[in-house]
Amino acid sequence: MCVPDKYGRHQQNGTTTSGNHVGAVVTSVAKLDMTFHPPLASLREGCGEVNVQR
């Protein structure tokens, strides 16, 4: 199960990318990808069908 948290990050298996600079950069890139290519970004995040169907 994978859902965006209140900061727009994807939580997967109870974890989230945060707490360091690399995590912040990855989150920003993911957000930009989702703005232009939602299905591709979702698959890239490993959430696949869950986000594509939202």
DRENDRENNU-939180 format. One line per field, with one value per atom (N, C-alpha, C, CB): residue number from 1; residue in three letters; atom name; x, y negated, z. Coordinates in Angstrom, 3 decimals. Glycine has a CB too. Layout:
BEGIN
i <- (NUM/...)
aa <- (Ala/...)
at <- (CA/...)
xx <- (X/...)
yy <- (Y/...)
zz <- (Z/...)
***
This chain:
BEGIN
i <- (1/1/1/1/2/2/2/2/3/3/3/3/4/4/4/4/5/5/5/5/6/6/6/6/7/7/7/7/8/8/8/8/9/9/9/9/10/10/10/10/11/11/11/11/12/12/12/12/13/13/13/13/14/14/14/14/15/15/15/15/16/16/16/16/17/17/17/17/18/18/18/18/19/19/19/19/20/20/20/20/21/21/21/21/22/22/22/22/23/23/23/23/24/24/24/24/25/25/25/25/26/26/26/26/27/27/27/27/28/28/28/28/29/29/29/29/30/30/30/30/31/31/31/31/32/32/32/32/33/33/33/33/34/34/34/34/35/35/35/35/36/36/36/36/37/37/37/37/38/38/38/38/39/39/39/39/40/40/40/40/41/41/41/41/42/42/42/42/43/43/43/43/44/44/44/44/45/45/45/45/46/46/46/46/47/47/47/47/48/48/48/48/49/49/49/49/50/50/50/50/51/51/51/51/52/52/52/52/53/53/53/53/54/54/54/54)
aa <- (Met/Met/Met/Met/Cys/Cys/Cys/Cys/Val/Val/Val/Val/Pro/Pro/Pro/Pro/Asp/Asp/Asp/Asp/Lys/Lys/Lys/Lys/Tyr/Tyr/Tyr/Tyr/Gly/Gly/Gly/Gly/Arg/Arg/Arg/Arg/His/His/His/His/Gln/Gln/Gln/Gln/Gln/Gln/Gln/Gln/Asn/Asn/Asn/Asn/Gly/Gly/Gly/Gly/Thr/Thr/Thr/Thr/Thr/Thr/Thr/Thr/Thr/Thr/Thr/Thr/Ser/Ser/Ser/Ser/Gly/Gly/Gly/Gly/Asn/Asn/Asn/Asn/His/His/His/His/Val/Val/Val/Val/Gly/Gly/Gly/Gly/Ala/Ala/Ala/Ala/Val/Val/Val/Val/Val/Val/Val/Val/Thr/Thr/Thr/Thr/Ser/Ser/Ser/Ser/Val/Val/Val/Val/Ala/Ala/Ala/Ala/Lys/Lys/Lys/Lys/Leu/Leu/Leu/Leu/Asp/Asp/Asp/Asp/Met/Met/Met/Met/Thr/Thr/Thr/Thr/Phe/Phe/Phe/Phe/His/His/His/His/Pro/Pro/Pro/Pro/Pro/Pro/Pro/Pro/Leu/Leu/Leu/Leu/Ala/Ala/Ala/Ala/Ser/Ser/Ser/Ser/Leu/Leu/Leu/Leu/Arg/Arg/Arg/Arg/Glu/Glu/Glu/Glu/Gly/Gly/Gly/Gly/Cys/Cys/Cys/Cys/Gly/Gly/Gly/Gly/Glu/Glu/Glu/Glu/Val/Val/Val/Val/Asn/Asn/Asn/Asn/Val/Val/Val/Val/Gln/Gln/Gln/Gln/Arg/Arg/Arg/Arg)
at <- (N/CA/C/CB/N/CA/C/CB/N/CA/C/CB/N/CA/C/CB/N/CA/C/CB/N/CA/C/CB/N/CA/C/CB/N/CA/C/CB/N/CA/C/CB/N/CA/C/CB/N/CA/C/CB/N/CA/C/CB/N/CA/C/CB/N/CA/C/CB/N/CA/C/CB/N/CA/C/CB/N/CA/C/CB/N/CA/C/CB/N/CA/C/CB/N/CA/C/CB/N/CA/C/CB/N/CA/C/CB/N/CA/C/CB/N/CA/C/CB/N/CA/C/CB/N/CA/C/CB/N/CA/C/CB/N/CA/C/CB/N/CA/C/CB/N/CA/C/CB/N/CA/C/CB/N/CA/C/CB/N/CA/C/CB/N/CA/C/CB/N/CA/C/CB/N/CA/C/CB/N/CA/C/CB/N/CA/C/CB/N/CA/C/CB/N/CA/C/CB/N/CA/C/CB/N/CA/C/CB/N/CA/C/CB/N/CA/C/CB/N/CA/C/CB/N/CA/C/CB/N/CA/C/CB/N/CA/C/CB/N/CA/C/CB/N/CA/C/CB/N/CA/C/CB/N/CA/C/CB/N/CA/C/CB/N/CA/C/CB)
xx <- (0.856/0.000/0.889/-0.967/0.489/1.324/0.427/2.297/0.533/-0.292/0.551/-1.495/0.240/0.973/0.639/0.636/1.640/1.356/1.023/2.564/0.850/0.408/1.411/0.131/2.661/3.656/3.762/5.007/2.922/2.940/3.950/3.219/4.619/5.567/4.807/6.675/5.400/4.766/5.263/5.034/4.318/4.665/4.495/3.788/5.497/5.452/6.000/6.248/5.220/5.637/5.980/6.838/5.218/5.399/6.584/5.539/7.244/8.391/8.155/9.684/8.950/8.841/10.215/7.845/10.409/11.709/11.734/11.984/12.413/12.504/13.685/11.189/13.971/14.989/16.380/15.017/16.536/17.856/17.717/18.737/18.809/18.775/18.405/20.126/18.956/18.666/17.172/19.466/16.559/15.123/14.318/14.686/14.729/14.020/14.121/14.569/15.310/15.495/14.650/16.985/14.683/13.890/12.413/14.124/11.949/10.543/10.191/10.246/11.071/10.804/10.728/11.887/11.668/11.676/10.414/12.931/10.028/8.823/7.598/8.635/7.526/6.394/6.354/6.479/7.513/7.565/7.140/8.979/7.634/7.246/5.739/7.965/5.150/3.711/2.905/3.323/3.471/2.762/2.580/3.519/3.580/3.545/3.179/4.870/3.568/3.311/2.830/4.586/1.600/1.115/1.279/-0.334/0.834/0.947/2.398/0.278/3.271/4.673/5.317/5.442/5.014/5.589/5.115/5.207/3.839/3.301/4.002/1.786/4.184/4.866/6.304/4.822/6.935/8.325/8.444/8.871/7.425/7.430/7.174/6.384/6.745/6.488/5.065/7.453/4.198/2.819/1.914/2.324/2.359/1.644/0.161/1.836/-0.635/-2.071/-2.756/-2.684/-2.243/-2.895/-3.043/-2.109/-1.934/-2.004/-2.586/-0.634/-2.372/-2.907/-4.426/-2.456/-5.042/-6.499/-7.089/-6.939/-6.249/-6.787/-7.476/-5.676)
yy <- (1.192/0.000/-1.238/-0.008/-2.203/-3.381/-4.592/-3.216/-5.560/-6.763/-8.002/-6.695/-9.110/-10.342/-10.828/-11.437/-11.253/-11.830/-13.313/-11.638/-14.014/-15.404/-16.310/-15.931/-15.832/-16.632/-16.231/-16.500/-15.290/-14.866/-13.773/-16.032/-13.260/-12.169/-10.856/-12.161/-9.867/-8.554/-7.696/-7.860/-7.187/-6.264/-4.851/-6.504/-4.036/-2.676/-1.741/-2.542/-0.724/0.238/-0.454/1.043/-1.492/-2.164/-3.105/-1.160/-3.348/-4.246/-5.392/-3.489/-6.440/-7.568/-8.181/-8.620/-8.805/-9.425/-10.796/-9.542/-10.905/-12.183/-12.138/-12.502/-13.288/-13.339/-13.648/-12.055/-13.754/-14.122/-14.872/-12.871/-15.460/-16.292/-15.469/-16.974/-14.268/-13.411/-13.126/-12.085/-12.814/-12.549/-13.741/-12.189/-14.941/-16.143/-16.333/-17.368/-16.095/-16.249/-15.227/-16.096/-13.988/-12.935/-13.297/-11.556/-13.798/-14.182/-15.292/-14.641/-16.287/-17.396/-16.906/-18.473/-16.044/-15.505/-14.690/-14.639/-13.889/-13.070/-13.958/-12.151/-15.042/-15.962/-16.559/-17.082/-16.978/-17.550/-16.514/-18.073/-15.281/-14.222/-14.017/-12.908/-14.010/-13.766/-14.889/-13.607/-16.090/-17.221/-17.016/-18.531/-16.429/-16.279/-14.870/-16.658/-13.863/-12.480/-11.649/-11.850/-11.851/-11.149/-9.625/-11.481/-8.954/-7.496/-7.024/-6.948/-7.676/-7.271/-7.489/-8.047/-8.626/-8.917/-7.879/-10.346/-7.511/-6.544/-5.204/-6.378/-4.767/-3.503/-3.582/-3.124/-4.726/-4.915/-4.863/-6.260/-5.357/-5.349/-3.949/-6.322/-3.024/-1.663/-1.483/-1.295/-2.462/-2.376/-1.850/-3.747/-1.979/-1.412/-1.710/0.051/-0.661/-0.770/-1.661/0.593/-1.677/-2.444/-3.907/-2.331/-4.540/-5.954/-6.195/-6.568/-5.273/-5.465/-5.543/-4.328/-4.789/-4.747/-5.855/-3.420/-6.629/-7.682/-8.762/-8.298)
zz <- (0.000/0.000/0.000/1.236/-0.781/-0.948/-1.139/-2.145/-0.249/-0.360/-0.077/0.611/-0.741/-0.459/0.953/-1.509/1.713/3.026/2.861/3.994/3.971/3.889/3.198/5.261/3.017/2.319/0.859/2.993/0.415/-0.977/-1.260/-1.852/-0.211/-0.425/-0.431/0.664/-1.049/-1.088/0.058/-2.426/0.836/1.907/1.380/3.178/1.552/1.046/2.108/-0.275/2.459/3.477/4.796/2.982/5.121/6.400/6.458/7.461/5.341/5.348/4.377/4.987/4.500/3.589/3.382/4.125/2.249/1.986/2.649/0.448/3.786/4.487/5.442/5.250/6.044/7.074/6.553/7.798/5.234/4.718/3.399/4.531/2.941/1.740/0.511/1.527/0.417/-0.738/-0.807/-0.659/0.334/0.364/-0.138/1.775/0.280/-0.140/-1.643/0.584/-2.200/-3.644/-4.400/-4.020/-3.945/-4.603/-4.562/-3.926/-3.410/-3.274/-4.265/-1.830/-4.385/-5.301/-6.744/-5.166/-7.128/-8.489/-8.735/-8.729/-7.752/-7.898/-8.085/-6.671/-7.323/-7.454/-8.855/-6.399/-9.371/-10.710/-11.744/-11.022/-11.596/-12.528/-12.507/-12.184/-11.312/-11.187/-11.815/-9.720/-11.818/-12.417/-13.920/-12.149/-14.560/-16.007/-16.475/-16.574/-15.705/-16.117/-14.924/-16.733/-14.477/-13.289/-13.360/-13.073/-14.441/-14.466/-14.413/-15.712/-15.187/-15.211/-13.848/-16.293/-13.224/-11.914/-10.895/-11.453/-10.976/-10.024/-10.179/-10.214/-11.416/-11.642/-11.157/-13.123/-11.392/-10.991/-9.463/-11.535/-8.770/-7.312/-6.763/-6.776/-7.623/-7.163/-6.670/-6.066/-6.944/-6.473/-7.577/-5.986/-8.796/-9.939/-9.956/-9.965/-9.920/-10.114/-9.081/-10.080/-7.859/-6.804/-7.204/-5.499/-7.629/-7.969/-9.355/-7.882/-10.282/-11.626/-11.575/-12.562/-10.678/-10.605/-9.747/-10.072/-9.053/-8.191/-9.009/-7.343)
***
